């Protein structure tokens, strides 16, 4: 299949160019039949998809029977040798990585009771592709964390470097030891003994431990220890006060034969960049990559970890900016074949000839393809949501408005398909975090609400990531104040533009967004007809003081304390008397990120005060509603509540 057939496949997904103009579509002659709620509740076909280094197999979190499974399967049509492993109960998958062509390792995290408290625990398992055997790695260690992956061999070997603690009590065994672990047998040997005060270690692409990071939570100061090769002694080369927002220059790549390393750091323009730094002297050597109006948020490395291939930025198209010329050429070829879609290389083989490619738009969850470069063949693997296929849903676009103090706020606006474009029922949906941001990509919540007839605004309020250091710091001291006003001002902008009907506005959000939903109806009680909080934080002081016994609890607590001078003053649970609008609370009982008790107590307080409140406690749901049945409960609950308190028609 040559380029023409490749183009035909893409064009079958991409609509005509006239449907992509910036002008709004004309009102439909008759309302479009809405897609059923079940279609939006479908789990994506796969998340965290990773090609094996030889490009013959793919591993990831696949939707199987309405739940996510860790799956390894062949790329081709032969699906007879599929390995599928259930995700352990009350456990979240943190990451997934291939070790050679026959094994994957998976990082797990859980919130477990330890000594009358809840602790975040991390562990690691290995799964052998040919046999399906699961091997627990370092599970006999008695510490809190034993899944700090430092290095994976690039030559097909099975021994990795992992750091782990052997005690929860401060002492010799508390400080992580670096082990060389065989992922097939589980056998280990000590590579580097722990060092007092050092909680993190890092290795180069050859598997040599090159640096350690020391930290004291009493002072919130960190130190970087470095050695030029894998056998010498470490020396302290840098100190930073993390409380004062100083940062260590921690390398993710070492330049062979030098003391230089690649780091992500703040550039002169207030945006994060990739820079080459002399680690011994601390001097900048050069800027490797800088985006014009975006932050660098991550890096794409070669399979052996020896080369930087590209960077992930905060730009709204959610694309990878490739640096390697081979990847640049591949991306350009795929982009040219589908100019109206977002073509993203999601994973690649070690020789860069086999790719997993997603093709999507903000109004469709997309398709997954396998691309074989030598033969120029592209094979569809699946629709990311088979219930939708290539259907085009509601259109989204970036908008900008001025907050009341003049700060420019960007957001994503989704307009319901087949409806008039003025005086619409309106949902404002602030993101979680709050250190995050929404992008112009497919969002199943926004599309579901739009399908039900609502215009949806997702504002990136001050304090959001992706807009530079000054915008991020503008949120400090403003949690519950200007950060919330930015959300409200987005509603007022939409009303002034004639988009939103001011009498039909609700606020919906999850996690921090759930907090913002509850605080919104307390701070601006006449603005909203109703609110929906999903896994929201009602009592900031309780949440800020619960870091699962993290070694950096004081630092994290201090970071939150910079966000507002008084937690109690901006906690929704303390402002119930001001609330007028009905509130829906939805929370999973297996949430290990925001305690279920937050919604339990908010519901009790609202009920006691005689306020209108509904509480949907979902027994098996986690923070992300990663089971299909739980997503369906979530969406149906929102749908019924909104129809009751803010009907779209």
Secondary structure by P-SEA (a helix, b strand, c coil): ccaaaaaaaaaaaccccccccccccccccccccccccccccccccccccccccccccccccccccccccbbbbbccccccbbbbbcccccccccccccccccbbbbbbbbbccccccccbbbbbbbbbccccccccccccccccccccccccccccccbbbbbbbccccccccccbbbbbccccccbbbbcccccccccbbbbcccccccbbbbbbccccbbbbbbbccccbbbbbcccccccccccccccccccccccbbbbbccccccbbbbbbbccccccccccccccccccccccccccccccccbbbccccccccccccaaaaaaaaaaaaacccbbbbbccccccccccbbbbbcccccbbbbbbbccccbbbbcccccccccccccbbbbbbbbbcccbbbbbbbbbbbccccccccbbbbbbbccccccccccccaaaaaaaaabbbbbbcccccccccccccccccccccccaaaaaaaaaaaaaaaaccccccbbbbbbccaaaaaaaaaaaaccccccbbbbccccccaaaaaaccccccaaaaaaaaaaaacccccccccccccccccbbbbbbbbccccccccaaaaaaaaaaaaacccbbbbbbcccccccccaaaaaaaaaaaaaaaaaccccc
